[in-house]
């Protein structure tokens, strides 16, 4: 199996780096181990990780690896000179396995301030940092050649002497082959010929139709004109072309396998290369987009296989440990049982030898009473043994210091050799103790008392044996469970994980609502522009708030985005409904409410702690088409039509973690939650369809002749922030009083009678003012002529209708203001300049400029009083009321079908024009369903059997985090983003520790297995939490917050204590 890069591999990887890395900045250098480094190159919206293993390999990687906590001195030196420097060039020194990374300054590569990294991939390899003159500043290892330092700090790195690839000459080939030894094969000889390398040389041999194992000295015709030599020379020409092409173009990479299995994890790798060599054709192989990707997969899988091998070794060691524990447990139990049986047998032997034991006790007692010395007594016993005294022969040892003697007692049953062996329990019990047995006897007790003492100790030994057996069984079970849990943890972590690629929506502020809808918001004006242009589609909802800094929020309607939405519509409504008919009304109110919280909390209301309502509109009401003479800056949009206000809420946000499910089995376990969300969507669609049916069936004649809503709002992203805020004006401006008292009348009784002008304190009315006052009366008389429609309204609704009509009639009066000084002259000049233009020419020119939408839009701009020289204004509209419902009914009335159709047509054409007017670089096809289906692979509450890949931070309204397993609450405060992220992570890690079971012991096997899985899951969740990059959390976190959670003070105290202990340990070290 191939283990390192060849010269041809280096040539191919340099070509790939010249396209992928040149122009990027080196933002990070990390130690993986003593010989391996990770280089991070970045530019906006692009990141490349390059792994360099000295002497072995270099390539980009998509896999994550554990980095050293403390960088080495060489790594610190590289960071000092190269961090944030732009890579200006990558080249190979001839055909040597040496790569030169150049970080030049603006003055050029030969100017002071330029640095080079020389990476060597032959022998033991090396990584060398040089200046612009190739003087060595730092290097990974000092190289000695013949007791002299060839490469050391302060010396110059020599570039001369590098070899280059050249076409093969026939004469040189023949002369080289003549040097072959008798046993040298053709493959072995050509592997070191020139700079082609072993892989390309084997390709040449097969291309020439020869066998690599051919003996050069005996089986090869080395005559210059032989067919075999000619074939080799022709094959070398093709090899030279291959090498030249690899130096010019980025070619795909290939991996050859020794065996290819259905499970990719079990594939056995053999070789990798930048070309489809002939030796790969007869083996299972796989093609990759680039050679760098192939090398990454090859070496990463080798690392994974090494980790698996290490895991298998750990498993074997754990099994051996478990077996040793079992054997120790069995030996301990067997020893206790043996001691219990032996004690019983000793007592029985004393009982069967009572006379003999009493005689021995009596003799010893008399000798001790006579004051005989202990040594003399031992000599006396030895003498009596020599004289064959039967009592002395049975005395084994004297322990007079504890008043005991050791006797050797026989079993009387063994004396009668003719007697048959008993089969009773007693015989079976002492069968293992056949023959003499030593027994300790107390000389100051009788034989019977000694026997009773042994029986008592036997009972105590039995109790101890039972207790020890129970405790050892529990200890054995605990050890087995712990070892099994360690083995499962090893299986989970024994992989090289691939680097997580962020989802497309993570560059925005985002969250998943409690109903499963994706909610997106921009971080700045550019993202707001991108969000509306690319991702706002018909059926989605646009949410905003009338306060400075409020985020532009969109809600992705899954029914509108999903291809299967048509089938859902058919299922619920019984007929095929086109996608255009789906509106934002199918989005649940809770999702709209949470999106409103997001918009408000990212505005000035968060810092000022102001409660203000948000509002939402349909996607078709959002446009980038400005009125005539107006300009919409980046992040500003035109809102036409009614705005649906949401109730104000408390400023409470949250921060939590979602987990990515790694396999289909884990995703299937969470199918119930997805089915519940799908049922909610179908119910919303059904209710929306029923509402449309009721509206069309109960449509009434219009209450007013003007059924077109001409109000619009310009959302200006560059509107200056007010210096101070008037709370009373804010309540009036944002309709807080009406929203809080939604159940009561929004309008009070208004006296519609003419104003009393008889008083002396009031001025006299002009004729024009008197005519304007008489207009509402005439319109009231006209409305009185429609008894059918008026009869349907209550007094309360009629008052509301009268007030609304009066409000709308007063709007043009407020807009008709006297022109400012100089305006009249400018308008006169404009009329003279464009006098020759007719309406068609004017519309054509304005459409080319992209400043005008339609004639109706221009008329709306004229009616609202906006000119080319006025700043964008926000024209407020009255809050939704019963009049809105009457207008909606009037728009659907059968007596005015053309008006309704024209209006919808205008809106549709305007929406299409809004999309068509987008910049070409921003136009992308509509999001495929796979990009929204990825949300089904995310879960907030993992189950014990789930296999998790990684964790994703989410900052969202706290009401949407109700189902999250790990979450904290955020309220307005003074804490910065970084500190808030660290505090939130500390709280979540403490929560993970608390989720662990206190004990995994259980008599029930299923319960014990469940506890083990919960422990493994908690450990896995902690690992994934710690692996979340701090930059990802900061990107989602709100600024100026206060983190709150249950047991917050105790968690802070524990974290402080842990920090103090770590500081003390560092100080000691």
MITIVO-584997 format. One record per residue (C-alpha): residue in one letter; x, y, z. Coordinates in steps of 0.001 Angstrom, whole numbers, plus 500000, padded with zeros to 6 digits. Example, Ala and Ser with C-alpha at 12.3 -4.5 7.8 and 13.67 -1.06 7.14 Angstrom:
2
a512300495500507800/s513670498940507140/
This chain:
1069
x500000500000500000/x501262503452499068/x502419505429502090/x503731508806500854/x503700511309498005/x505814510793494898/x507331513545492746/x504417513220490308/x501924513578493183/x503716516736494323/x503502518104490767/x499743517485490629/x499055518947494078/x501044522110493280/x498884522686490188/x495758522292492304/x497085524686494970/x497871527327492364/x494174527508491532/x492667526983494995/x495059528716497391/x496865531544495627/x495333534850496722/x494047533524500064/x495338534671503438/x496938532345505966/x494725532884509016/x495809530030511241/x498620527507511816/x497992524605514196/x499866521547515508/x498198518195514950/x501233516263516174/x505008516665516161/x505277516263512365/x501828517333511156/x500542520891510789/x497195522340509738/x497177525576507709/x493949527571507365/x493677529791504288/x490647532080504015/x489006534819502030/x485413536096502186/x483000533163501790/x485866530708501262/x487981528591503610/x490594525971502756/x492343523704505273/x495719522296504183/x497312519477506147/x501108519083505926/x502756515924507247/x506508516314506968/x507982513793504531/x504638512094503875/x501865514189502300/x500255517589501709/x496687518222500553/x493504520095501382/x491213518347503836/x487530518228504696/x488032516228507897/x488414517522511438/x491364516565513568/x492196517234517184/x494719520049517486/x497337520470520159/x496198522739523001/x499618524348523404/x501376525204520105/x505012524240519666/x507790526795519415/x508110526161515665/x504381526720515210/x504597529974517181/x507458531083514925/x505370530420511832/x502430532345513312/x504659535291514152/x505897535763510593/x503042534451508418/x499694534989510112/x497293537046507967/x499820537088505100/x498554536553501558/x499808533522499637/x501197534853496347/x502688531734494788/x503156527963494998/x505785526096492994/x507678522828492876/x511469522815492722/x512016521022489415/x510717517473489822/x511932517170493413/x509532516462496253/x509883520027497555/x507149522717497543/x507825526442497932/x504973528538499425/x505644532211498735/x504195535047500861/x505390538149499009/x504893541822499800/x503508544419497405/x507006545445496316/x507667541981494905/x508977538566495814/x512591539821496021/x511782542630498461/x512354542533502192/x509310541248504077/x508736538265501770/x508753534825503413/x508860531266502088/x507809527915503542/x509804525038502077/x508045521672502553/x510173518564501860/x508571515162501273/x511599512876500850/x513424510877503537/x512230512114506957/x511019515379505461/x511243518888506821/x509348522196507050/x511578525269506744/x510773528993507115/x513045531357505121/x513178535055504340/x513168536686500902/x516808535624500310/x516072532035501428/x517992532438504684/x516620529899507170/x514715531525510046/x513209528397511598/x512915524718510737/x511216521629512059/x514380519556512442/x518099520188512011/x519633517932509347/x523198516567509727/x525138515145506772/x528534513610507567/x528700515269511000/x528043518683509486/x524894520742509754/x523380520872506277/x520219522720507307/x520185524952510377/x519015528403511400/x521137531118509823/x522178529043506834/x520951529574503294/x518560527133501665/x520110526059498367/x517729525955495397/x520306524744492902/x520669521095492122/x516987520343491633/x516155517822488930/x513745518397486057/x511754515945483942/x513040515356480422/x512075513053477542/x513786509648477639/x516601509029475194/x516899505542473702/x520663505297474252/x520408506395477913/x517656503820478519/x519725500991477043/x522851501971478962/x520885502103482199/x519292498687481642/x522703497120481022/x523584497842484663/x520860495488485920/x521832492644488237/x520742489082487421/x517792489216489826/x516644492784489077/x513147493092487604/x512074495629485027/x509796497405487530/x512591497758490060/x515055499114487512/x512761501699485904/x511404502953489248/x514691504814489814/x515289505806486196/x514932509554485644/x512352511502487636/x509232509631486568/x508667507760489781/x507477504199490445/x503778504674489555/x504428506272486180/x507223503790485453/x504873500849486033/x502353502559483746/x505092502780481083/x505873499053481415/x502232498051481040/x501754500523478186/x504663498882476363/x503026495472476769/x505670494090479123/x505431492408482505/x506666494366485537/x508248491203486984/x510322490593483826/x514014489797484542/x516070492463482764/x519301490489482476/x517814487301481038/x514329487945479602/x514662491444478065/x516257492204474714/x518296495335475421/x519351495892471835/x518637499590470976/x516565498595467935/x514621495793469603/x510795496006469650/x510769495949473442/x513050498983473735/x511067500816471045/x507834500145472918/x509378501452476133/x510619504614474435/x507162505255472909/x505504504673476313/x507932507124477912/x506849509775475422/x503251509365476604/x504462509496480221/x506276512762479528/x503057514227478083/x501182513084481211/x503715514780483483/x503546517987481448/x499729517992481557/x499715517469485329/x501901520562485617/x499462522673483563/x495949521465484386/x494042520314487436/x493280516657486808/x490958514309488686/x492309511919491290/x491887508169491584/x491974505621494383/x492596501916493727/x491267499306496156/x492519495870497030/x488914494918497805/x485712496855497342/x482853496107499739/x479271497257499902/x480102499077503104/x482542501867502206/x484020501817505707/x485359498294505066/x487136499120501787/x490828498179501710/x492867500948500045/x495873500121497885/x497075503153495898/x496181506689494857/x497331508843491971/x496608511880489807/x496083509807486634/x494244506662485607/x497329504507485220/x497102501147483500/x497795499310486754/x494523500723488154/x492365499415485331/x492258495842486619/x491449496878490187/x488340498427491761/x488846502178491638/x487046505429492327/x487387508809490654/x487404512159492502/x487011515718491271/x490628516571492088/x493765514774493187/x493713516688496474/x490290515240497309/x491486511729496487/x494556512102498716/x492392513499501510/x490021510523501402/x492915508048501138/x494920509289504117/x491863510145506210/x490580506596505806/x494005505249506745/x493817507375509898/x490322506076510550/x491527502500510092/x494357503146512552/x491870504533515023/x489658501495514490/x492634499213515050/x493444501100518220/x489804500812519259/x489890497050518643/x492981496799520815/x491233498755523536/x488217496483523200/x490430493396523537/x492147494910526568/x488769495737528108/x487550492199527490/x490685490772529081/x490190493058532050/x486591491940532349/x487635488303532177/x490257488873534892/x487629490512537101/x485337487536536587/x488100485077537447/x489032487069540534/x485410487107541612/x485061483353541072/x488304482689542968/x487187484840545893/x483857483040546111/x485532479636545845/x487996480527548642/x485167481603550935/x483256478399550240/x486378476324550871/x487056478105554166/x483458477514555200/x483652473769554458/x487108473445556051/x485923475052559301/x483038472619559440/x485370469676558758/x487785470796561493/x484959470897564035/x483847467445562910/x487402466053563241/x487613467348566835/x484297465689567659/x485465462382566211/x488777462555568163/x487524463928571509/x489580461607573779/x492776462118571854/x492349465888571781/x491573466013575525/x494719463996576299/x496914466313574233/x495347469353575866/x495803467905579350/x499517467121578768/x500243470578577397/x498287472252580162/x500221470303582889/x503558471156581321/x502722474816581157/x501400474759584729/x504656473163585902/x506556476133584540/x508434474223581887/x510279476363579412/x508633476548575920/x511824475497574181/x512297472553576540/x508705471586575874/x509314471619572117/x512410469434572614/x510360467078574763/x507761466740572020/x510492465969569445/x511969463311571755/x508577461712572256/x508052461634568493/x511299459724568118/x510036457259570732/x506814456774568660/x504517458370571234/x501074458448569454/x500120461767571056/x503436463478570276/x503277462229566676/x499966464157566137/x501328467474567478/x502454469568564488/x503342472897566078/x503206474694569443/x501741478221569507/x501973478774573243/x502107482539572812/x498414482394571975/x497762479257574078/x497225477053571031/x498674473852569656/x498242472471566140/x497132468864565923/x496922466558562961/x493619464672563202/x492468461734561097/x488968460776560018/x487933457519561719/x486044456584558564/x489386456237556772/x490687453730559337/x488392450940558161/x489561450232554623/x487017447446554167/x484033449681554901/x482186450977551842/x482147454693551185/x479071456505552446/x476871458283549934/x475257460583552401/x475827464330552531/x478428464109555270/x480561461812553205/x480250464051550178/x481038467141552199/x484348465888553655/x485454463821550664/x487752466616549499/x489455466660552954/x490421462946553035/x493500462141555078/x494956463987558088/x493788467561558692/x495543470166560817/x493430471789563532/x494345474602565965/x493256473754569532/x493098476042572572/x494833474323575500/x492697476133578090/x489465474773576614/x488144471263576385/x487900469403573113/x484163469881573000/x484561473647573622/x487065473828570769/x484622472035568494/x481884474505569456/x484265477361568695/x484792476028565183/x481082475625564650/x480533479244565729/x483234480478563376/x481619478383560629/x478324480233561111/x480132483605561014/x481995482529557895/x478665481604556278/x477239485060556954/x480393486671555655/x480309484463552576/x476725485486551795/x477488489180552216/x480685488961550206/x478875487053547478/x476200489744547193/x478671492632547211/x481047490932544766/x478162490169542397/x477154493819542434/x480766494915541926/x481122492477539040/x477935493787537436/x479114497388537880/x482505496597536336/x480824494847533382/x478509497797532756/x481366500303532999/x483543498361530585/x480640497945528137/x479919501665528317/x483601502412527650/x483531500073524661/x480456501801523221/x482059505192523750/x485187503949521961/x483079502779519013/x481419506179518757/x484600508253518925/x486890505972516897/x486327507809513608/x487855510693511690/x484888513022511358/x484413515150508274/x484467518913508675/x480969520274509005/x479894522417506086/x477534525150507292/x473971524997506016/x472914527669503552/x470757529445506151/x473461529697508849/x474948532841507321/x471720534610508354/x470136534958511770/x467775531990511852/x465743529640513993/x463098526951513701/x459729527985515051/x457796525787517438/x455743524658514404/x458830523671512415/x458993526661510038/x462337528154509051/x462625531844510012/x465449533951508544/x466688537477509217/x469587539523507903/x472506540668510030/x472950543876508021/x471570545809505042/x473367543649502483/x471971540463503989/x468474541969504107/x468775542697500389/x470065539201499674/x467388537600501809/x464482539263500034/x465912538896496534/x466947535265496738/x464768533592499317/x461443535461499533/x458975533476497446/x455182533626496981/x453531532109500016/x456264533294502396/x455699536022504978/x457733539194505450/x457918540445509057/x459205543835510186/x458676546450512897/x458401550232512691/x461456550979514788/x465057551737513932/x467252548678513485/x464415546162513200/x465444543100511218/x463866542134507909/x462516538681508721/x461044536162506298/x459228532930507111/x459725530131504617/x456333528581503967/x456969524870503646/x453687524374501794/x454742526933499214/x458287525620498874/x457651521901498915/x456935520075495670/x454532517806497533/x452449520800498620/x450162520164495671/x449326516719496954/x448601518133500392/x446304520716498854/x444471518056496898/x444158515946500039/x442683518773502104/x440693520798499564/x439850517982497192/x441174519792494112/x444489520713492624/x445594524142493806/x448469525845492038/x451359527124494099/x450476530715493467/x447255530344495453/x449104529496498668/x449517532535500902/x451151533344504198/x447798532796505912/x448679529099506110/x451559529931508455/x450518529359512102/x450000532478514256/x452579531250516765/x455252531255514058/x454287534776512966/x454382535871516596/x457868534411517134/x459149536017513933/x457829539356515196/x459769538872518429/x462912538252516378/x462457541454514390/x461831543586517485/x464620542057519621/x467228542847516968/x466253546537516908/x466810549546519155/x463932548298521264/x466281545719522844/x468685548306524239/x465946550811525107/x463713548074526602/x460665549271524647/x457648547094523942/x456557547631520351/x454503545520517943/x455727544014514702/x453714543454511533/x453719541053508628/x452730541172504973/x452553538788502066/x455615538282499878/x453858539930496920/x453511543155498904/x457313543566499165/x458973545275496234/x462209546986495233/x460364549204492752/x460382552767494068/x457851555483493143/x458785557911490424/x461731560027491477/x462477557943494552/x465473555720495234/x465571552668497490/x468959552109499067/x470439548698499875/x468261546892502390/x465245549194501812/x461981547917500392/x458572549220499330/x455585547764501169/x452231548158499389/x448888547295500884/x447678546390504341/x450015545482507183/x448873542864509705/x450014543983513146/x451099541507515797/x450642542063519534/x453614543482521461/x455602541022523543/x458165540905526296/x461810541230525245/x462809537656526066/x465171535754523807/x466936532421524134/x470047530511523119/x470030526764522536/x471605523895520662/x470290521671517880/x471856518297517126/x472313516741513688/x471148513127513404/x473765510963511687/x471771508048510254/x468352507141508910/x467455505077511959/x467892508078514229/x465844510256511858/x463058507675511806/x462750507812515605/x461715511465515342/x459063510835512696/x456244511516515171/x457272515149515611/x457421515646511856/x453992514071511418/x452600516415514050/x454026519441512239/x452653518117508954/x449198517777510537/x449379521399511706/x450277522504508187/x447376520577506689/x444990522033509258/x446185525557508476/x445774524935504767/x442305523529505346/x441257526520507441/x442655528916504843/x440718527144502080/x437525527217504123/x437996530923504784/x438383531666501063/x435237529687500326/x433250531632502931/x434590534938501631/x433599534134498058/x430154532853499067/x429263535753501328/x430716538543499200/x428606541700499532/x428331544828497342/x431109547306497976/x430540549769500759/x432691552423499113/x433359553294495524/x437140553376496025/x438024549740496694/x441696550067495860/x444223550430498660/x446763553002497556/x448714553166500820/x452332552118500824/x455370552261503115/x459034552666502347/x461250550656504684/x464460552664504608/x467519550853505920/x469541554095505999/x467073556082508017/x469014557997510711/x468528556894514271/x466546559332516447/x468474560931519265/x465707560600521786/x462450558710521813/x459133560057522953/x457250557203524631/x453863558827524206/x454511559386520527/x455727555800520245/x452499554444521702/x450497556515519222/x452767555671516302/x452812551907516875/x449108551618517828/x449916550065521196/x446730551308522798/x444579549764520112/x446422546440520183/x446283546166523958/x442580546954523923/x441776544934520822/x438466543746522229/x437219547294522715/x436369549970520188/x439427551463518559/x437596554626517631/x435543556762519941/x432353558538518974/x433099561432516702/x430724564321516192/x430283564588512439/x428190567737512606/x429595570904511073/x431821572903513316/x430114575741515213/x431556578976513822/x429230581403515581/x431638581954518430/x433728585110518370/x436874583201519272/x436842581173516033/x437764582551512648/x435267582627509794/x435311579754507300/x436055580368503649/x433756579250500864/x436110576373499951/x436166575109503529/x432378575231503692/x432180573157500484/x434615570618501917/x432482570288505039/x429376569617502991/x431046566753501065/x430766564100503829/x427045564860504162/x426411564203500485/x428371560978500628/x426450559938503722/x423202560497501794/x424520558326498954/x425390555574501393/x421928555857502939/x420494554936499545/x422005551451499940/x419765549969502655/x420738546398501794/x424417546867502635/x423990549244505556/x421501546949507181/x424190544397507620/x426299546686509812/x425749547321513490/x425917550797515030/x429377550109516300/x430594549036512842/x428839552006511227/x430657554426513536/x433927552714512693/x433083552943508971/x432230556653509186/x435457557392511031/x437478555442508466/x435827557246505563/x436525560597507189/x440158559567507766/x440639558578504129/x439043561804502849/x441319563884505054/x444480562155503807/x444673564045500450/x444119567357502287/x447089566700504536/x449230565832501556/x448284568911499569/x450906571224500953/x452237574411499457/x455396573906497420/x458623574976498990/x460582577949497784/x462322577212494469/x460178574175493681/x457965576093491274/x460923577247489192/x462422573763489059/x459129572248487965/x458832574884485231/x462309574069483915/x461514570344483959/x458336570943481915/x460304572905479318/x463032570252479174/x460660567316478688/x457990569157476690/x458565567037473580/x458070563751475418/x454712562037475289/x453490559453477768/x454839556470475772/x458328557953475495/x458302558807479164/x457193555295480195/x459803553731477935/x462643555849479335/x461573555276482946/x461289551515482406/x464823551486480955/x466055553378483994/x464236550905486276/x462820553719488388/x459125553386487543/x456880550398487762/x453572551097486052/x451418554018485311/x449289553199488307/x452376553252490509/x453312556681489191/x449824557945489878/x450072556587493407/x453312558479493901/x451713561682492659/x448742561190494953/x451006560685497957/x452933563836497125/x456371562229496600/x458587564027494104/x462051563431492716/x463687565746495237/x461970564645498452/x463493562229500932/x461754558850501363/x458790559139503665/x456884556583505642/x453161556946505091/x451349555370507981/x448065553576507471/x445270552971509958/x445359549698511855/x443264546758510608/x439604547151511428/x436165546161510225/x436621548534507288/x439462546306506027/x437102543376505960/x434475545383504086/x437093546440501522/x438143542831501084/x434543541848500479/x434108544740498077/x437200543660496116/x435599540247495516/x432162541576494637/x430705540223491429/x429648543683490288/x433315544676489898/x435017541562488542/x437369543421486257/x438743545582489063/x439602542544491162/x441270540729488308/x443255543769487247/x444503544349490752/x445746540806491166/x447276540949487719/x449121544151488591/x450416542633491786/x451573539507489962/x453283541492487242/x454863543736489865/x456195540719491755/x457598539240488571/x459201542552487721/x460669542763491222/x462342539414490709/x463428540219487156/x465013543507488211/x467430541712490548/x471087541842489683/x472325538965487583/x474843537946490196/x472113537576492803/x469730535556490670/x469650531904491690/x467121529166491029/x464490528488493621/x465644526479496606/x465260522732496070/x463274520810498620/x466402518981499810/x467620522238501367/x464472522437503474/x464298518678504139/x467609519012505963/x465619520534508809/x464177517074509487/x467677515865510364/x467950518381513228/x466579517645516662/x466455519647519861/x465902516658522154/x468027513625521205/x466868510167522221/x469172507677523981/x469579505501520856/x470316508422518507/x473627508728516693/x474649512403516643/x477086514109514242/x477474517676515523/x475733520505517372/x474477523792515900/x473957526966517986/x470598528723517648/x469543532130518996/x465770532453518884/x462720533727520791/x462456531856524050/x458943530636523231/x460324528684520261/x462883526903522485/x460318525201524706/x461217521734523375/x465009522262523515/x466962520019525845/x469727522598526298/x468753526257526389/x469253529471528357/x467191532641528577/x468472535999527336/x467164539372528488/x468533542881527857/x471735543443529794/x475362544518529443/x477143541230528725/x479084541028525460/x478659538252522932/x481819536290523732/x481248536228527467/x477563535408526984/x478482532434524758/x480933531102527351/x478362531480530119/x475665529762528042/x478027526887527205/x478947526494530880/x475268526252531817/x474604523677529085/x477576521534530089/x476331521592533682/x472897520547532408/x474490517651530515/x476206516507533706/x472913516660535572/x471249514573532845/x473605511685533548/x472091508966535733/x473538508922539225/x474041505183538978/x473922502691536154/x473248499740538480/x469898498069538235/x468603494586538791/x466500494926535644/x468610494332532534/x466488496634530339/x466666499425532892/x470436499002533212/x470797499183529422/x468674502340529321/x470834503973531984/x473958503054530049/x472566504614526857/x471621507797528712/x475138508054530117/x476662507557526682/x474284510128525181/x475125512728527841/x478858512202527269/x478384512456523501/x476342515654523873/x479063517181526051/x481687516296523462/x479660517891520660/x478983521015522752/x482682521501523379/x483375521013519669/x481149523930518607/x483452526744517421/x483175529925519413/x482884531929516187/x479667530090515276/x478118530861518655/x479144534518518534/x477681534885515030/x474246533848516335/x474313535487519779/x472585538804520469/x474630541675521861/x474223543259525303/x472382540441527029/x472024538886530447/x472101535094530634/x469664533490533049/x469008529841533842/x467944527686536814/x470669527289539485/x472686530032537829/x474534531093540976/x475631527576541865/x476889527038538314/x478891530279538496/x480419529270541816/x481400525849540481/x482954527349537360/x484919529842539478/x486134527062541765/x487197524992538750/x489044527982537274/x490863528558540586/x491897524916540804/x493202524996537233/x495148528169537988/x496681526579541091/x497702523453539190/x499311525595536463/x501180527598539106/x502499524400540696/x503595523015537356/
